Amino acid sequence: MDGWIFGSAEQEMWTQQLFRKRFKFQNPLRQNYRHTRCLSEFLGLDRRLLRSVVFFIGDAELKTALPDNVLTNGLSNYIKSFTEPVLTPRRVVEIERELQALKTARPSHRADHVNSLKERYESVTTCPRCGGALVKRLAKKEAMAGNPFYGCVNYPRCRFDAKPLAGYR
């Protein structure tokens, strides 16, 4: 990833700025949290044994203060900083075997994952954040005034809003 990266550990979405263009993307710390939770459940491990790290490859520059596990360089040193063993060598081999079996058993797993994300984020009926109903709304902000979009029925508790609807009448 290139450009400036803005975000905080608490925000749902982060921003990448390349020159004058800005792009939103999911907070990778939250993504990693879900990944480590699923992994710990699958492997039967205490989630605290897993170490989460976000490493940006490219010329990204972090413009806001972020936790120590969000890096643009020094990944090797970060990994080597964990010197206390938490798993036995035998358990590591077992985990490797379980992950390899999972990888070979479901070659369509990535496609399933991508499809579920598309369904979740392209839905016009269900909020991908809280599961509430989505309703058509009209923007009140000057820049977008009058443009319809889908917003969560649980607003302001849930602040999900979809992109403006193309061709809405």
N, C-alpha and C positions, 0 to 999 in steps of 0.2 A: 504494500500500500504506500502511496506517495502522498505528499502534501502535509498540511497541518491537521492534527487530530485533536478535537475538542470533546470532552466528556468528563463524567465523574463516575465513581463506582456505583452511585445510587441511580443515575439516569437510565431510562429504558433505551434511549437512542443516543448514539454519538454522532458527531459530524466530522466529515472529511472535507477540507477545503483545498481545492486545487485552483490556484490563481483566483479568479473571481467566482468560481462555481463551487457550490456546496452540495454535499451528498450525505444523506442520513443513512446510518446502518445500525443494526442491533448491537447493544452493548455486549462485547465479547466476554466480559466477566460473568454476565448473566447466562450467556450461552454455555460457558465452561461450567458454571454451577450445575446446570441441568445435565450436562454431559457427565460430570463426575458423580452426580447422584444416580444416574442410570447405570453407570459403570460399577459403582459400589454395590448397587442392588444386584446386578447381574453376577458379579463375582463373589457376593456375600462378604464384602469387606466393609469395615467402618469407613465412612466417607472421609473422616479426618486423616486417614492414612494416605489419601491421594493429594497430590500437589497440583494446583491449577496455575498455569502460566499463559499469558497472552504475549505473543512475540510478533511484532510487525516486521515483515520482510519488505524491503524497499527503502525509499527515502522519506519515511514518515517522521514527523517531528511532533512530539506530544506537547501541546500548548497549555495543558491544565495539569495540576498535580494529580497523580494517580498512584495506586498502591505499588509496592515494590515488585509485584508479579506481573506488571505490564511493562514490557521492554521493547526497545528498538535496537538494542545491542547488548552484548554481555550474557547471552543465553547460557553459554557453557559455564561461565562463572556462577551464574545463578543456580544452575542445577548442581554444580559441585559444592555449593554452600550447604547443602543438606548432607550432613556427614553421619547422622545417626540412623542406622538400619532400622526399618520398620517391618520388613518382611524377611522371612528366612529364604535362603537360596532355593530350597525345595518348593516353597510357595510361589516364588517368582516363576519357576519352570511350569508349575501347574497353571498359573494365570496366563502365561504365554500360550500354553496349549489350549486353554479355554477360549482365548481371544482368536487364536488361529482357526479353531473349529467354527466359531461364530462368523468369522470372515469368509470362510469357504462355504458354509452352509447356506448363506443368504446373499447370493451375488446381486440380487435386486434391492438389497437393503437401502443403498444410497438413493435409488430411484423412488423407493417407497417414501423415504424421508423427504425428498424434494417435493414429491406430490402432496404429502401431508402439509408441508409448509405452504404450498400454493393454495390448497384448499382453505387452510386456516386464514391466510392473509388476503385471499381474493374473494372471500365470502361476502355476500351482500346481506346476509341474514344474521350472522353470529359474530360477535366481537372476538378477535383473536387474543385479546388481553385478558378479559374477564369472563367471557362466555355469554354476556348479555346480548340482547337483541340490538341489531343495527337499524337505525331509522334515517330516512332522508332528511337532511337539514339544509338551510341556506346560510352561507357565510355572512357574517356581519362586519368583518374587518374591511376597511376601505379597499385594500389591494385585491381582495377576492369577493367583494360585495356582490350578492346575488347568485354566486356560483354554488350549485348544490354539491353535497358530499354526504357520505354515510358517517354517522356519528353514533357513539354508544348511548344506549338509553340510560345507562348509569352515570352519565355526566352530572356533576363534576367529579365524582369519586373516581371514575375511569375516564381518562382523557383521550381515548383512541378516536382518531378521525382518519378516514380514508381519503385518498386523493380525490380532487373534484371529478365528478362523473361526466365523462365525455358523452355528448349527445343527449343529455337529460333535458326533458321538456317539462 
